[in-house]
């Protein structure tokens, strides 16, 4: 690849680029003069409706009832969740009690095995003592011969 010489390169023409962009854009609409704007509507005059004491009491009563009903539903949901958790705790308690019983049974098996092993060791020790006594008696008899 050959490098071009400096005199062969053309400088970048910004005005030509601006002209191409302007030609590609749609023409802008002119802003209409203020007298061509539509006239604003007159403000609406609304008379406040008179609310009777009975209407106010009825509306307030309905709002209070609705608020209490929402709170009661939340409490029902909370009770349901608590009941489910208590049930789960009871299940875990039953499992834990079963495992505790199994541990106690296993401990009893270990105790019994310990007793049997100790008895076997004692029996073996007694047998060994008797064998030693018998061997000593036989040695003494052999020495006398």
C-alpha positions, 0 to 999 in steps of 0.5 A: 500500500502506498501512502499518498503525498500531502499535496494529493489529498483534498481538504474536507469541505464543511460547507458542502456537508452542511448544504447536503444535510440542509437539502436532505431535511424537510422544510421547516414550517413557519410559526404563525403570528400570535393573531392566528392562534385560536382564542382561549375558551372562557373559564368554566364556572362550576358551582359547588354542589351542596352536600347534605349532612345525610349524604356526608354521613352516608359517604363517611359511613361507607368509607369507614366500612370499606376501610374496616373491611380492608383491615379485616381482610388483611387480618384474615390473611395474617391469621391464615399465614399464622395458621400455616406456620403453626401447622408447619411448626407442628410437623417439624415438632413431630419430626424432631420428637421422632428423631429424639426417640430414635436417638434415645433408642440408639443410646440404649443399644449403645449401653447394652453393647457396652454391657455385653462388651464389658461382660465379654472382656471380664469373661475373657479375663477370667478364662485367661486367669484360669488358663494361666493358673492351669499352665502354672500348675502343669509347669510345676508338675512337669518340673517335679518329674 
